[in-house]
């Protein structure tokens, strides 16, 4: 039997973690790649983009040289230096272990995890922006449609050693975002991450946790019950195989997934060297909107947020409404909302004549504003277009869309 044949043979004994129509050998190939390459390995990603997961694994099993792989990639339109591929082989071949990959699939099946691949309807499309550094697949433990919610999501991240201030702001933000229909993405760490997940669940929202280890391996261990709750009402996700241990490198690479899948990233509290600044860096590199919550200028726990505001053009956000706007969610009537000083003079005078609870006629408003009725009607029409005024039985009231 050829080494390529070994892949098909091993796949035939593998439990189902995908749809019944999928090629088991192709599924095992992706699982094998997750064993071979560390998260974010651009050389592996480029080869997979050129040749496909199964072809790459079969080539490695067959002992193809770096030159041969580089030529095959070039024929597929992806240029790779043979020396770069050779260094990749040096990393991957010691880990080429089909039985180990098959065992991780079996462990995933026992844990209730499924494998989501690029092109699936629930594949987070934001991951495609990572290019060759995107994962070949994701292990997911959770509700069937949780990943669909990532199309409208915000990442809330921050310090593990959170203060009472940071936890309070996070609770209010996560609850407010959940109420607005946003999914909350985070990393299930102590402090801000955990508070973001818990507040979202308490508000009956959807939350997704990205782990640096396998989805069957709760980390930190003290968050076992939290991760179980997330999996019941959201999703726990990882790009490394079941059973894999979290490492410092995997934590840093995990952060790129958080930044890529969310529509925007907000750092709620962070020290000057907080790991959440790494997530912010990934968001900025991907062109994702980045927000930071200011804190007391004397608090070291907010020094990282202030650094983001000063050095990285992060947007200052203070509540869920501003975070939602960061992700492109504009409240009704506010898309063209000017400041009071930017209103036309007649509009400002008509606005002064309106009341929030007492409906007034056009003639009454014209009298109070000192305007002719025709000009008052025109001004009211302008205010209505801005969402600052509305009619009730041919009478007008002021809305809350503009400040008093």
N, C-alpha and C positions, 0 to 999 in steps of 0.2 A: 504494500500500500504506500502511495506517495505521501510526503509530508502534508501536501494540500488535502489529500484524502483524509488525513487525521482530523482535520477541522470538521468535515461533514460527519465523520463517525462520532466524534465527541458531541456534536450538536444533536445528533439523533437520540442521545441519552439525556438530553437537557430538559428540565421542566419548562413549561410555557410561561413566559413573562411578557409576551407580546400577543397580537392577534393570531388566530390559527392560520391565517393566510400568509404569514411572514415566513421567509426562508430561515430555518433555525441556524444554518451555518452563517448567514449574514448577521444574525443577532449575536451569535457567539463571537464573531469577528469584532464587533463593537465592544463587547464585554472584555475581550482580550486586549484591545487597544487601551481600554481604561486601566488595565493592569500594566501595560508596557510603558506608557508615557505619563509623566507627571502632568498635572493640570497646567494648561497654557503652553505646552510644548509646540512651538510654531512650526518646527520641521515636520513633526508627525502630522500636524494639521494640514500642512501644504500637501504632503503625500496623500493623505486621505481625500483632500479636495480634488486631486488629480486622478487618483486611481480607484477610489472607493475603499471602504474598510476591508471588505473581504479580499480584494486583490492585494492590499498591503500585507495583511496577515499571511495569506498564502505565499507571497513572495518571501517573507521572512522565514516561514517554515521551510521553504524550498532552498534557503541559503543564497538568495540572489545578492549580488554585490552592490555596493553603493553606486558604482558607475551604472550598472544596469537599472537600478531604481531611478537614478537621476535622468537617464535617457528616456525611460518610460514616462516619467513626469513631464519631461520636455515635449514628448509627442502628444501629451494631453494638454499642452499649453501652459504648464507651470514650470518655470525655470528654477532649478535648485542646484547649488554647487555640490559636486560629488563629495567634497571634503565635509560639507555640512551634513550630508546624509550619512557619511562614514561615522561622524561623531554621534549622530543619532543612533546608528546601529550599536555603537558602543554602550549606549544607555539602555536600549530596548532588549537586545538579545539575551542578556542575563536574566530578564524577567519573562521571557517567552515561555509560558507555562499554561498549556491548554487545560489540563486538569484543574489548576488553580482557578482559572477563569470560569470553568464550568461549575466549580464549587461555589463561587461567588454568586452565580446565577441561581443556583439551588438555594443558597442562603437568602437571596432576594425574594424568591418565590415563597419561602417559609415566613418571611417578614411581611408579606403582602405588598411588596414593592413591584413596580412595573418599570419597564424601560421605555423612555420617550426618545424618539429619534428626530433629527432634522427632517422637515417635511410633514411631520404629523400635524394634525389640526391644532393640537394644544402645545406644540413646540413654541417656546417664547421667541418671537421673531427678533427681539432686541439682541439676542445672542449672536445673530448673524453679523452684527456690526463688529464683532471681535475678530472676524476674518479667520486666518489660520490658527488663532489662539482660542477659537470657540471649542467647546467640548464636543466629542463625537456622539454623545448621548447623555441623558440624565436619568438617574434612578430616582423614582418618585414614590413616596408613600403618602397617600392621602385620598381626598375625595376626587371623583372622576373629572370634575370640571374646574378644579381649583386653579390650574395653570391658565385657563382661559381668562381668569380675572386679572392676570398680569397685564392685559392690554390697557387697564386703567389702574395703575398702581403707583405708589410712592414708597421709596426706601427710607426708613427711619433708623438711623444708626447713631451710636455714641459710646461714651465711656463705660467700661465695666464698673469702675468705682464711681457710680453716679451719686450725685447729691440729692437731697430732698427737692431742691429746685428743679433739677433735671428730670427727676421722676414725675414731678407734678406736670411740667410742660409736656412731657412725652405722653402721659395719660390723657391729657386734654387734646393733644394733637391727634393721637391714634383714634380716639373715640370720635372726634370731629370728622376725620377722614373717612372712617367707617360709615358714619351717618351720611356722608356725601357719596357713598358708593365706591370708594377707593379701596383696593386691596393694599395691605401694608406688608412690605417686604423687609426682612431683617435677618440677623444671623444667629439668633437664639442664645447669645452670650449673656453673661450676667449684666446687670445694670440696665442701660437704656434699651438694649435689644429685647430683653425679656419683658420689660415693662410695656414696650410697644406691642409685642405679641399678645400679652395678657389683656391689655386695654382694648385691643381690637376684638378679641374673642368675647370679652364682656359686653361689647356693643353689638354682638352678633354679626361682626364683619368677617371678611376672609383675610387670612394672613398666611404667608409663605415663608418658611425658614430654610435658608441655604446653609448646609453643614460643610465642614472641612473634612469630615470622616464619612464613613458609610451611613446610610439612612437607618441601618439596623443598630447603630452604635451611638446612643444618646451622648451628647457632649455639650456642656458639662453634664456629668452623671446626675447631678442634683436636679437637672431639668428634664428628667425622664418623663414625669407626669405632664409637664408643659408640652413637650414634643408629642406626647400621645394625644393631648387635646388638639394640638395644631393639625396632626394627621387626621383626626376625626372630623375636623371642620375646615381644614385648609389643606396644606401640603408641606411635607418635609422633603427636601431635594438635595441631591449631591451628584457630583460628576465623578466621584471615585467609587470603586466597587464596595459592595457590602462587606463588612469586616475590616475595611481599611481604617487605619488610625489617623486622626488629625495631626498634622505637623505644622510648624511655623510657616513653611512655604505654602502649604495647602490653605492655611487661613488667608494668607495674602492673595492667593489666586482665587479663592472663594469670593473675595470681595469684588472681583471684576464681574462675577455673575450677578451679584446683587445690584451693582451699578448698571449693568447692561439690560437687565430685565425690567427695571422700573422706569417709569416715565420721568421721574425726577428723584434726586437724592437729597435728603435733609439731615444735617448733623445737628443734633439737639444739645449735646454737651460733650466736650472733648478736651483733654489736656493737650499740651503742646506736642506730645509724642504719641497721642492716641492712635490705635490701629484704625479707627474710623476715618482718620485723615487719608489713609490709603484708599478706602472706598471712595472718598471724595475725589482723590486724584484720578481714579479710574473713570468716575462720572465726568469729570472735566475733560479727560482725554477723549472720551466718546462723544463729547458735545452734548451731554445730557444737562438739563437745568440742575443747578446746585444751589442749595439754600443752607443757611446756618442760623441758629438761634442765638442771639446775644445773651450774655450772662453778666453778672456783676464783674466790673473791671478788676476787682480785687481777688476774684476766684480763679485759682489755677485750673479748676475743672472746666472753665470756659475759655482758657487761653487758646486752645486749638480752634474753636469757633471764631474767635476774634482774628486769628491769623488767616483763616479762610476768607473772612470779610475784607481784610486789609490787603492780602497778597494774591488771592486766587479769584477775585471778582465774584465771590459767592453773593447771593441775594439775601438780604436780611429778612427773615421771616419770624413771626411771633405767634401765629396761631394756625389752626387748620385751614381757615379761609385763605390765608396768604400762601400756605403750602399748596393748596389746590390750584390757586392761580399760577403758581410756579410750574405746575404740570399742565398748564393750558386750560384749566377749568375756570371760566369766567362766569361769575354770578349773573343771573338774568338782569338785564337793564344796565349792566356796568361796562359793556364792551366799548362804549364810546363815552363813558362817564367823565366829564371834565371836572375840574375844581370849581368851587363857587366863583372864584375870581375870573374864570374863563367863560362864564355865561354871558350872553348878550345882555345889555342893560335892561331891556324889557323883560327878559326871562328871569333875571334876578329879582326885579320888582314884583313880578307875578308870583315867584316862589315865596317871597316874603308875605304875600297876601294869602297864601294857602295855609290850611291847618291840617294836621294828621288825622283828626277824628271828625271834625265838623265839615260837612260837604257844603261848598259855597257855589253860588251861581256865577256866571261870567260877569254879569253886571256888578255883583257885589265885589268880585275880585278886581274888576276894572276900577271901581270906586276906591277900594283900599289901596290899590297900587298907583292910583293917579294916572291911569292909562285910558285911552279911548277903547271902547269895547272890541273894535276890530283888531287893534294891536294886542289887546289882552288875549283874544282868541288865538292869534298867531303865536304868542309867547307860550300859552298853555300847550299848544300842539308841539312846540319844540321841547317843552319839559316832558310831555308824554313820551316822545320819541326817546328821550334819555332815561325813561323809567322813573322820573322824579315826581310825576303827577299822574293821576288816573281819574276817570269819571265814574260817578255813581248816580244813575238816574238823571243825567244831564247836568250834574253838579260835580265840582272838582274837589279832590283831596290831595294832600301831599303824601308821598310814599316815603319809605325809609331808605331809598336808594341813594340819597344824597345827604350829607351832613346838615345838621340844623345850624 
